[in-house]
Amino acid sequence: MHRTSTMSSSPSYGSSPKQPQHHARPRVERIFRSCSSRWRGVTCNNLVPPIRSIVLESLDLDGSIDGDSMSFLCKSITSLKVFSFKNNSISGNLPSTIGDCIRLTHIYLNNNRLSGTLPSTLPGLKNLKRLDISNNNFSGDLPPDLSTISGLITFFAQNNHFTGVIPAFDLAYFNEFNVSSNQFSGPLPTNSEKFPSSSFNGNPGLCGEPLQVACPSPPIPSNKKSKNSSLKTFVMILGYVLFGLALVIFLAYKLLKKKKKKEEEKSGPLIKGEMSDKKESENSGNFGNASKSEYSISSPPQSITGTSTSLVMLNKDGSKVLKFEELLRAPAELMGKGRYGSLYKVVIDGGIELAVKRIKDWTVSGEEFQKKITKMDQARHPNVLSVTAFYCSKQEKLVVYEYQKNGSLFKLLHDNKEGREFNWASRLQVAAGVSAGLAFMHKSLGDGHGNLKSSNILFSSSMDPLISEYGLTALPTHRLDPKAADTAEQFSLAADVYAFGVVLLELLTGKPSHGSELAEWVHSVVREEWTGEVFDRSLLSSEGEEEEESMVRLLQLALQCMGADPEKRPSMAALAAAVAAMLGMEERMAIAGE
């Protein structure tokens, strides 16, 4: 004899299947009033209302879910967070009254016989974290507003009959996602390449990565012959105009180049200082464990203090002479564009690789620029990328660094095509190194970074973290923390602390920040007491309980960094000490385990 899962019947809550149907409502109300371990599948807590979860799995329940009973259930048990009826034989529709269960975080209805369309009220469950409706007979389009549930991290809908377009999810924030074996069509959601093609297979109409099926270009609307003729005429005229304009620009460019070459020949070679072509020495130390003797605040070299349009070298321990004209002639590869200019990879004679920041839209005088460089040259720390040279003229401002082949923290976390391992110990070392570098800026230089982010944290040849672009921030307008931009001091220090907290979240979650979205998502998950859902799945699958405890401690530090009141955030010195202590504890545990 099959048990029934009809919400108006008592077996739905784990009571005896022999109870007659017409006695269902009194028994349900009795469960609401008195939660006890005798109710099978009902989990209680010590608060009122008492019921936290209803889990009736693999009980061979059949029948359907009654909408009125569902509404009564949700409105009566306001503490209900988990609802699981998976692995049964429940049929019929999912009632729209499920939208009344506003505190639900987990819904498991997989492996049943449910059919029809999903109710439009489902996206109203803003606390939902996991939704599994796989292996049913659902059909129709998914509610478009499902993508507005910001905390959703698991969505399983495979093996149904859904049609239409997949909602505009940002899959960067999902841990699990599968819509295979349906009838979806159109482009895949943003960041779909995060998941394997098996998550989308069985939908012939889908296109985009990782399916390796290119989406078709939008069709060109058909026009009448007269419109086609007018368009062709317009295009021809526009082509002639653009050709003429390009010719004028080309001739002007050639004339200016010729004039500039003559001026350079008259002024002689633009050389000041020397540059080392020796490779960076290997550092066997750990992140953030450098002693004070390894760095200092240096005095500015003599070449900075004078006004010059030459390439000024700040590194004097080598023998290779670098001319400015040699830098201009060298092959350059555009690596990226930032707020204050473009970054190029330049390879000069001898195979020496440099990173050259070409600064634009920065309205400072040559004297102010050289003062900035002086400040940047004082930042001598193992975790701060030092400046190799600079160039300043009325037309051009360049800052030259040694090129770091190992890329950035952003690339290692979010674009790791080489599949390099990045375990918890390594991430904690990065956190320690970055906090040490920032603490040095704040305490020894009395200045902040102003634009700290994972793409500005590079790795040396020995994988030590190096904070780049120190000193290049011109205006106090922090993109992540507008509350800390009221004063210059708050901007440079408190906003750095906030930004460091965001970097910690990226290390913990493995997800990109996307402005303030990552912080908001983490806060929502922690608020619902599902802290374990925050951490990168690759970490949880490879680390033990001690490492997980360490992750929780670092998460607590990150949340302190992002406190609403900038004045109450911890100092970078305190943060550096806390992370260094965690790193030391981690290393001691590793040694003890060997």
N, C-alpha and C positions, 0 to 999 in steps of 0.2 A: 504494500500500500504506500503510495507516494504521500509525502508530507506537503502541505500547501504553503506557499510563500506569500499568499495574499495578505496585504498589510492589515486587513481587518480581522485576521485570524490569529489566534494565540501562538501557533508554532513559529511565527516570524520572530518571536523573542525568546525562543528556546523552551517554552513550556510544553506540557504533555500534548502529543498529537491526538489524544483521545477526547480532548475537550470539545464540546459541541460548538458549531460555528456561531450561534447567536449569543454566546457568552464572551465573544472576543473582546469587546470594548472594556468591560469591567476588569478583565484580567490585565489588559494593557495599562489601564489606569493604575492598577495595583503595583505593577512594575515601576511605574513612574514615581509612586509615592515611597516605595520601599525597595531600594536596590540591595540585592543579596547575592552571595556566591551561588545560591541554588538556581539562579537563572542562567541557563546554559547559553554561552556566547555573549553575555552582557558583562561589560567591564565597568566597575564602579570606582569612584573616588570618594574622598571624605567630605566633599563640599555638597551644597544644595544648589541646583538640582544634581542628583547623584550620578547619573549615567553619562559616561564619557564615550563609549564605543559600543556598537552592536555588530558582532562578527558571527555570522551564521554561514559557514563555508562547508561545502562538500557534504551536505545533508540530504541530497536528492529532493530538495524542495521544488514543487511545481506551483502552478497557478499564476496570478498576476499581482502587480503592486497597485493597491487601491489608492487613488489620489487623495481622498478625504482623510484616510488614515495616515498617509504620509504627512499631510499638513498638520494634523493633530499631533503626530509624533514630534515633528520639528519644532512646533510652537511650545510644546510641553517640556521637551528636554532641551533646554537652551545650551546645555554644556556638551551636547553631542558633537563629536569631531570626526569619528571614524565610522563609516557605514560600509560593511562588506557582506555581500551575498554571492560571492563568486563560487564557481563550480557547482551549480545547481541546474535546475531545468525551468527556471522562471521565464514566462512568456509575456506577451503584451507590450504596451508602451511604457516608457519611463514618464511618469506623470509630471506635469508642469509644477506641481506643488513642491517638488524637490527644491525649488528656489526659495522656499521658506526656511530651509536648513542653512541659514547664513553662516553658521560657525563651522560647518564641515570643512575638514582639511584633507581627508582621504575618502575617496569613493571607489570601491572595487565591485564591479558588476560583470566581470569577465566570465566567459565560459557559461553562458546561459542561452536562452532562446528569445531574448528581447528583440523587439522590432519597432518599426516606425521611425520617425525623425526625433532627433534630440530636442527637448523643449527649449524655447527661446529664453527661459528663465535661468538656465544653467550658468551663463556667464555672470549672473548676479552673485554667485558664490565666490566672493573676492578673497576668501581665506584659503581657497583650494590649492593644495600642493600636488596631490597625485590623483589622476583620473584614469581608470582602466575600464574600458568598455569593449575590449577586444573579444573576438570569437562569439559574436551575436549575429542578429539579422537586421541591424539598424540600416536605414537607408536615408536618402535625401542629402541636403547640404548640411555641413557643420555650421552652427551659429557663428557668424563672422566675429561677434564680440568675444568669442572664447580667447582671442589673442590679448584681450584687455585684462585678463587675470594675471597680474604681475608676478605673483609668487608661484605660479604653476611650473613645476620642474619635471614632472613625469606625465606623459600622455600616451596611452596605448589605445589604438582604435583599429588595429589590424584585423583582417578576416571579417569584414562586414560588407555592406553594399553602398557605402557613402559615395556621393557624386559631388560635382562642382569643384570649386577652388579651395585649397587648404587655407584656413585663416592666416592672417599676416603675423604669425608668431616670429619672435626673434629667438632662434634656437640656440643662441650663445648661452642662454640662461637655463637650458634644459639639461638634465642629467640623463633622461631616457625619453625616447620619442620613436614611435612606430605607427605608420599608417599604411603599411603594405597590404596588398590583396584587397583593394577596393576599386572604385571607378573614378578616382580623382583625376582632374585635368588641370592644365595651366602650369605656371612656374612654381618651383619649390620656394618655401619661405626663406627669409634671411638667415645666413650662416648654416644652411642645410648641409654644407660639406663637412660639418662637424661629425655627422653620423654616417654609417656605412650605407651603401646602396640598398642593402637588405631592408632598411627601414622604410623604403619607398617603392620597392619592387611590386609588380603586379598591378600597377596603375598605368596602362598604356598611354594615357594622355598627359602624364607629367613630364616636365623638362627641367633642365638645369643640373648643377652639380649636387650630389655625386653620381647622378645617373648617366652622365656622359651623353646626354641627349640635349642638343642645343635648342633653346627656345626660338621659335620663328620670329622674324622681324615683323613689326606691326604693318598691316597692309596699307599701301598708299591709296588714298581715296581717289576714285575715278572722277575726272572732270570732263566737261564738254570740250569739243574741238577748239572753240574760240578761246576758252580758258587756257588750254594747252598751248595754243599759239602765243597768247600773251605772256605766259610763263616762260616759254622758250626765248621770246624776245627780251624779256627782262633779264634772264640768266645770261644771255649773250652780252648785253650792255654791261651788266655787273662784272662779267669776266674781263671785258676790255678795261673797265675802270680799275679793277684790282690789279691787272697786269701792269697798267701804267703806274699805279701807286707803288707796286713792288719794285719796278725799275728805278723810280726816283729814290726810294729808300736804299736800294743796292748801291747806286752811284754815290749817294751821300755817305754811306758807310765806307766805301772805298776811299773817298777823299779824306774822311776823318782818320781812317787807319793810316793813310800815307802821311798825314800831318803829324799824328802821334808818334810814328816811327822816327820821323826827322827830329822831333823834340827829344826822344829818348837817346838818339845817337849823339845829340849835342850835350846832354847832361851826364853821359857816361853810365857805367853799370850801377844798378840799384842794389847794392850789397851792404849789409851790416850784420856782422856776426857769422857764426858757423852752425852747422847742423850735423848731428850724429847719424851715421848710416848703420850703426851697430844695432842688432836686434835687442829688444827689451829683455833684460835678464830675468830668469825664472824666479818666482817667489814661492817658496815652499810653505809659507805660513798660511793660516786660515783666515777667512773673512773676519775683518774687524778686530784682529788680535795684535795689531801693530803696537809697539811701545811708543812712548812719547818721543823718544830719540829719533824715530824714523821720519818725523816731519817737523816743520817749523814755519814760522812766518818770516819770509825772506824780504830783504830790502829790494826795491825796484832796481833793475840794472840801469846803468847810465844812459843807455840808448833810448830808454823810454822817455826820459825827462825832456829831451829836446824835441823840437818840432821837425818831423821828417816825413817824406813821402816814400821812403825806402822800406824794404821788407826787413823788419826788426826781429832778430832772433833772440829768444829768451833761453834757449838751451845752448850752452857754450862748451859742452864737454865732448865735442866731436871734431871732425876734420874736414868734412865735405862742405864746400861752399855752395850755398843755394842762392841763385839770383832770382829776382822778381820776374824777369822776362822768361826764365826757365820754368817758373811756376805757371806762367800764362801759356806757354807752349805745350805743356804736358797734357796728355790725354785726361779728360775729366768725365766722370760718370755721375749723373744726377742721382743722389740717394734719397732725397726727400725735400719737402718744403715745409717750413715752420712759420711761426708767428713773425719772426724777424728776418727771414731770408731763407736762402736755399743752401743745402749741404751737398758738397761734391766729394767724390773719391778721386784723388789725383795721384798718378804714378809718375815720379820723376826719374831722371837718369839713375841707373844703378838698381832699379826696381823698388826704390823706397816708396811706400804707400802713405799718403797723407789724407786727412779729412779737412776740407777747407769750407768754412762757413762764410758765405757771401751775404753780408748784412744789407738789408734794404728797408726803406720806410722807417728809419730810425733817425729822427731829427736831433742829432747831437753834434756839437762842434768837434773838430779834431782833438782839441785839448781835453774835452770831456771824455771822448773815446779813449784817449791814452790813459786817463785816470781810471777808467773802467778796467783797462788791461792791467794796470798796476795792481789793482785790487785782485784781479783774476790770478795774476802771477804769484800773489801771496798765499794762495790756497794750495799749499804743498802738503798733500795728505795721500796716503795709499789708496783711499777710496774716492778721490776727486781727480778727474781727468785734467791734467795740466796743459797749459797753452804752450805750443812750440814756437810760434811766431805770429806776427800781425803786420798788417799793411793799412795805412790810412792816407787817403787823399780826399780832395773835395768830391771826386766822382765815385770813389770806391773805398769800401771798408771790408777787410778780410781778417778772419781769425783762423789760424792753422793749428791743427792737433795731429798727433800720431793716430793713424787709422787702426781701429780695433777690429780684428778679423772675426772675433767670436760673436759679434752682433750685440743686440740689446736684450734686456729682460723681456720686453714685449714680444720680441720674435721667439724667444725660447719658450714662453708660456703659450702664445696664441698662434704662432706660425712655425711650429717645430716640424718642418718637413723631413729633417734628417732623423727624427725619432729619438733625439738625445734624451737620456734619462735625467729626470729632475726630481730627485727624491726629497723627503722632508728635511734631512740634514743639510742638503745643499741649499734649500730655500731658506732655512733658518740662518745659514751663513750669509746669504745675500741680505737678509733683513738686518743682521748684525753689522755688516759692512756699510750699508746705506745709512743706518742710524748713526754710526760712528762718524761718517763723513759729514752728515748734516749737523751733528752736535759740534764738530770742529768749526764749521762755518758760523754757527750761532754764538758759540762761546769765545773762540779765539779771534774770529774776524768781526764779530758783532753784526753779522749780515745774514740774510736768508737767501735761498735759491730763487724762489718765486715761480718756478715752472717745473717742479718735480713731477715726473710721470715715468711709467715703465719704459717708454721709448727713449728716455734720456738717461737711463741706467745701462751702461755698456759693460762688457766683460773684457778683461785683459787676457793676455796669452795664457795665464794661469787660472783663468775664470774668477778672478777677483772682481767684485762690482766696482764700477767707476761712475761717479755722478758727473754727467757732462753738462755743458752749457751754463755752468755757474758764471754769474756776472753779466749774462746777456739779456736779462729781463729789464725792460726799460720803464714800464708803467705798472702801478699797483692795481691790476685787474685780474684777480685769480679766477680761472674758469670754473673751478669746482666749489669754491667756498666764498661766495659774495659777502657773507656775514663778517669775514675776517679782513675785508678790504677797506674798512672805514679809516684806518690810519696806516701810515707807512710801516710802523713797528708791527702792528697786527698782520699786515700783509706779508712782511718778510719772514716772520717767525711763526705766528699761529697758523697761517695758511700753509706753511711748510709742514707743520705737524699734521694738519688735516690731510695734505697730499701724501704724506708718509703712511697715514692710516689707509688710504686708498690703495697704495702699493702693497701693503700687508694683505688687504682683502684679495688682490689679484694673486698673490702668492698662495693664499689659503684656498681660494675657490677655483683657480685656474681660468677665471673668466675675465674678459676685458672690462674696463670701467664704464665706458660709454657715458661720460659726464658723471652725473650723480645717480644713474640708474642702478649701478652695482651696490652702492651704499644703501639705497632705498630697499633693494631686494633683500640684502643681508639683514637689515633691521626688521623687515617683515617676517622673515623666517625665524629669527631669534625670538621675536615677540611672541610667536606661536609655539615656542618651546620645542622647535624642531632643529636645534643647533647642528646636529649631525648632518643635516641636509645641505649645509653650507659648504662643506669641505670638498675639495677636488676628489672625484671618485678614484683617480689613479693613485692618490695618496692612501685613501682608506683601504684599498685592496692590497697594498704592499707594506703597510706599517702596522705596528702593534699598539697595545693599549697605552703604553707610556708615551708614544709619539702622538697619539690622539689627544692625550691630556695636554701635551705641549701645544698642540694646535689650538685647543680651547683657550689656553692662557694667552697665546698670541692674538687670537680673535678678540679677547677682552681688551688687550692693549689697543688694537685697531679701533674698537668702538670708543675707547676713551679719547683717542686722537681726533675723532670726528664729533666730539661733543658740540652741542649747539652754541655754548658760550665759549668763545675763543680764549678768554682769560682763564678758564678752568681746565684747559687742556694741559696735559703734562709737558714738561720741557723736553727738548731733544736729548739733553744730557741724561735725564732720568730714564727716558725711553732706551737710549743706547745702553745704559747700565742694566736695565731689565732684560733686554734682548741678549746681551752678552752673558748674563747669568743663566738664561735659558739655554744658550748655546753650550756653555760650560757643562751644564747638567746633562745635556744630550750627549756630549762627547764622553762624559764619565760613564753614562749608561752603556754607550757603545763599547767602551773599553772593558767594562765589567762583563759584557755579554760575549766577549771574544774567548 
